[in-house]
Amino acid sequence: MEWYLYPAVIAAGFGAGFINTLAGSGSLITLPLLIFLGLPPTVANGTNRVGVLFQNAVSAASFRRQKMLDVRGGLMLAAPAIIGSLIGAQIAVNLDEQLMRQTIGALMVAMLVVIIIRPKRWLKGRPEALQERPGWGQLLIFFGIGIYGGFIQAGVGIFLLAGLVLSVGYDLVRANAVKVLIILCFTLFALGVFVINGQVWWGMGFLLAVGNALGGWVAARMAVERGAVFVRWLLIAVVAVSSAQLLGVFKLIAGLF
């Protein structure tokens, strides 16, 4: 790899780590880059998890220092997500992801509508619901999200935020803190599946991790300082762009010119 690509990979990791921590879909930056650099899609998918792992470790630690992280609640919801991620990662080793990407893009469009028309639910959460233990329905939701996260990292943060706000009752800032803890937990296990199958390029993964970790640290501090309103508007922008990317809108527009 040419020398000038090293800072480009770190910069892409920073952007992905920043977006992942505040919203999700940062892997839509790093996955195409890794494939452009010559990695097979399955290896790019596995290698990307190295940066994601370090990013969420740094972000979770930052949220905890700022007293925004519900560790107990996060670990309870991480358990079904971990089981799901092992299934999803095993599927990802051999399966074409195109149909799933299009399906997730359509779901993101629906989520964008919900975020826009119900702002108070995202900004204030439901504090009274947080005193309850997760029900079977909630555990099933996070199991399903874990399958998707194990399959392909891109977009999983957005679906976790939806589950944590709309189902569990966190406000958007605390949901972000719990989100990074859950992703940290299941990424550790999903990464193991890719390692066993020889689908991780460690040198590139650690290079990404430098950028991811820095981006995650900056974003965690910004989320607490700026508050839920700022995070919601960023989330709207990220979901809109991500759904367009997954549905091929940008390719369609480019083909017209």
Protein Blocks (a to p, Z undefined) as FASTA:
>chain_A
ZZklmmmmmmmmmmmmmmmmmngoklmmmmmmmmmnopafklmmmmmmmmmmmmmmmmmm
mmmmnopacfklmmmmmmmmmmmmmmmmmmmmmpcfklmmmmmmmmmmmmmmmmmmmmml
mmnopmklmmpccdfklmmmmmmmmmmmmmpmghplmmmmmmmmmmnopafklmmmmmmm
mmmmmmmmmmmmmmmnopacfklmmmmmmmmmmmmmmmmmmmmmnommlmmmmmmmmmmm
mmmmmnommmmmmmmZZ
